Structures are given as C-alpha cells and as structure tokens.
Amino acid sequence: MNIPVIFYHKIDKPAADSLVRGGFTPPRRFAVQMAYLKKSGFVFYTASELIEHFKQHGVFPENGLAITLDDGWQDNYTNAFPVLRQLGIKATVFSIPSVIGEMSTKAAAKGEGPRAHLSRDQILEMADCGIEFGSHSLNHRYLPELTSGEVKLEVEEAKNQIEQLTQKPCLTFAYPAGYVSDEAKEIIRAAGHTAAFTTIYGPTDTIDLYALNRTEVLRRDRFLFQFARKVKPLQQSSSVS
Ligand SMILES: [Zn+2]
C-alpha cells in the first residue's frame, strides 16, 4: 500500500551558497505541481484528517492526498501559501517551535547558513486558512541520539507550544531528518499524536501509524512528467485496500 502523503522542504530557489539543493522547489514549479494535482482529481486532506479517515475506515480516502512541508520555513508563507490558498488546497506544515520567528540553522542542510522560519503571525494566518500545523520536534534534534528524557521534552514541549500558538490540536509528527526509534514512536504516541511520518519512500505491506512513509518532491523533479510519475502511485481508487 502507498501512503498518499508527499513532502517538501523549501519552496524557493536555492541560495548561491547552497551545497545541498534537493530540498528546494522553485515557487513557479510548485505552482505548476499544485495545479496539476488539482486537475488530476486529487482530494486534499490535512495529515490528521487523512489519518482520521484511515483509522475509521481502514483505508485511505479515494484520491486522497496530504501535502506536507517540513521545518516551517518562512518561504512556505511567501511562496507556497498564496498558491495553496488560491487553489483551495489544504496542507500541513511540520513546525519546530523553538525557531518560530527566527533565523536558524537548526534544520539547515549541510553548509547552509541561517534561514528564516515562519513567524507567529504568519502561522496564525495560515492556520486560519486551512493549513494544519504538526510537530517536527522542539529543536530538530535526531531522536535516536537522545536520552528518553530528552525525547520526551522534544516531543511533549513541541506539541504544547504549537497548540498554545494555534489553539488547535497538534496531532501529527514528522521525525527530524526521518530518524525513527521504537522509543520515540512510543513517546510520540503516548503524548497524544495520532501518527508520525518518516522520510522513507515507497509502498509498504503493513501500516505502522508511527512510522509512515512519505514521498519526497525534490529539486530534480524538474519536469511535470517526473512529478506526475511520482504522485501517480499515490492515487488510490476505493477498490484498493
Ligand atoms: Zn526537518
């Protein structure tokens, strides 16, 4: 079964000094991709809505898709949000509460300097317009390298702070850099999240709600046919179980 969730990082052109450029999707290309999804008949769910549907029905919704963005970069507001709002597309941002409103390297790729994250006001405006905010941990530390006390803090405090800000439940989690551990899974579940996402790609035989695969859209998906080929397997009919 394919998990109908795609993810992005930065919706921007790479900076001149960016060594790792895979996480950048240029704004115009993002707009073309979103228009394509809409035209292809996808139905858009936030991450928590998609999971809720799965828990109730044992399958993902027909043509359902969740678009997710990791790290909460400010370009998500300036470059992605106008497109999503105009097309009426729901999405989910996995935010790092300790860097809200700041320039930070906590989630930066190798060699990258500080980069702006979403401000509180931007998050509130987006949350008002169909964008869901999930957790990407408090500090974007790699959970398998931490003590259980540290993992608890990263998970519980992030959820708390996001809920305080948005005044909405923070139900889903994305692992920093995709690093999962059994202990982290259990702590995330116990904290009240309904699901957690990795960065692993491809179909799975069984569904582990606390280690869900996602399909990454990369800078090298330059042409629309490449993007189309990537999202096609995620489009499920009601007969798929
Ligand atoms: Zn990240």
Residues whose N, C-alpha, C, O or C-beta is under 5 A from the ligand:
A	BS01	ZN	D70 D71 A107 P176 A177
